[in-house]
Amino acid sequence: MTTDVPAVLEAWGCPDATITPIHVGLINLTFQIDAPGGRFVLQRLHPVFRGEVNQDIFAITQHLVRKGIPTPTVVPTRSGQLWHDASDGSWRMLTWLPQALVLAPTTAQFKSAGALVGRFHEALLDLEHSFVFSRPGAHDTAAHLARLEAALDTHRDHRDRDQIAPIAEGILAHALPAIPALPARIIHGDLKISNVLFDGDRAHALIDLDTLQHGTIAIEIGDALRSWCNRAGEDVRAAAVDETVFAAATGGYVRAARDWLTEGEIHSIVPGFETIALELASRFCLDAFEERYFRWDPERFASAAEHNRVRAEGQLTYARDIAKRRRTLEGHLRSLTST
């Protein structure tokens, strides 16, 4: 369906605004809007998100603003709605934050990003919020592994089974460390580095807030480290931990959050890191069989199955590398709490 962006902008009273497509993430369709009232971000939400998610974003970002944390906020339509339903989906407008995305941060930038996440979490400690929209089970690792195990039986006739099955078996055989019961916090839910805005070396704000949810520090920081500490990216067969990035990011985070972070939460970071890497390996491996969820690159790979097989193998090697380095990584964290 062709998107009639000027017609959508009627809801905000600026159909004649200058419209520039931008590529912030892989999920929502995003535009820069230059209107008489200023510059804004306009997004069409992916179907996995309902318009009601903006009620959560509005409530939480208003709280962040009161705490002095820079954040994009929802701009209501002329009729006071937090989103606009069009024939092709739900649309929202957000305030514009001018700082830049940095896809290959320096060590100093990773340290600042960790500190920003710590301040973000601290600002939300006193907010009691019941989420209107949620996606339960997003990080139910046991359920993801169970689906992969079932797929091994279901997809016995898959054309690439001989290449996919050994990876799946390796994922299912990997012994994860235990994560204890932890406090539920309001977390961002998707801290890949492209969701961090920088102003020079300083991490300035977090964007892409559709995944706000109640969760644990093990999952939140584990997911961030899974993204940040793998310099090779997700489209490779082998990945390893960049310990310099790990030390910088966790140093920034723990020092910023030290006044409220529990010992259990600190000690859960490395198990969470390993768990999220294996969980993503299982999700990629499942989609190597199913070929229906993750986007794939037809210029580099012959099929979605091949691309996801490479991704799954890469994340499995990453989880194994984290396991090999557990003592060293935990030593980094102990050094932060002993000074």
Stockholm file with secondary structure:
# STOCKHOLM 1.0

chainA/1-339         MTTDVPAVLEAWGCPDATITPIHVGLINLTFQIDAPGGRFVLQRLHPVFRGEVNQDIFAITQHLVRKGIPTPTVVPTRSGQLWHDASDGSWRMLTWLPQALVLAPTTAQFKSAGALVGRFHEALLDLEHSFVFSRPGAHDTAAHLARLEAALDTHRDHRDRDQIAPIAEGILAHALPAIPALPARIIHGDLKISNVLFDGDRAHALIDLDTLQHGTIAIEIGDALRSWCNRAGEDVRAAAVDETVFAAATGGYVRAARDWLTEGEIHSIVPGFETIALELASRFCLDAFEERYFRWDPERFASAAEHNRVRAEGQLTYARDIAKRRRTLEGHLRSLTST
#=GR chainA/1-339 SS CCCCHHHHHGGGTCTTSEEEEECCCSSSEEEEEEETTEEEEEEECCTTSCTTHHHHHHHHHHHHHHTTCCCCCEECCTTSCSSEEETTEEEEEEECCCCEECSSCCHHHHHHHHHHHHHHHHHTTTCCCCCSSCCTTTTCHHHHHHHHHHHHHHTTTCTTHHHHHHHHHHHHHCCCCCCCCCCCEEECSCCCGGGEEEETTEEEEECCGGGCEEECHHHHHHHHHHHHTCTTCSSSSCCCCCHHHHHHHHHHHHHHHTTTCCHHHHHTHHHHHHHHHHHHHHHHHHHHHHCSSSCCCTTTCSSHHHHHHHHHHHHHHHHHHHHHTHHHHHHHHHHHHCC
#=GC SS_cons         CCCCHHHHHGGGTCTTSEEEEECCCSSSEEEEEEETTEEEEEEECCTTSCTTHHHHHHHHHHHHHHTTCCCCCEECCTTSCSSEEETTEEEEEEECCCCEECSSCCHHHHHHHHHHHHHHHHHTTTCCCCCSSCCTTTTCHHHHHHHHHHHHHHTTTCTTHHHHHHHHHHHHHCCCCCCCCCCCEEECSCCCGGGEEEETTEEEEECCGGGCEEECHHHHHHHHHHHHTCTTCSSSSCCCCCHHHHHHHHHHHHHHHTTTCCHHHHHTHHHHHHHHHHHHHHHHHHHHHHCSSSCCCTTTCSSHHHHHHHHHHHHHHHHHHHHHTHHHHHHHHHHHHCC
//
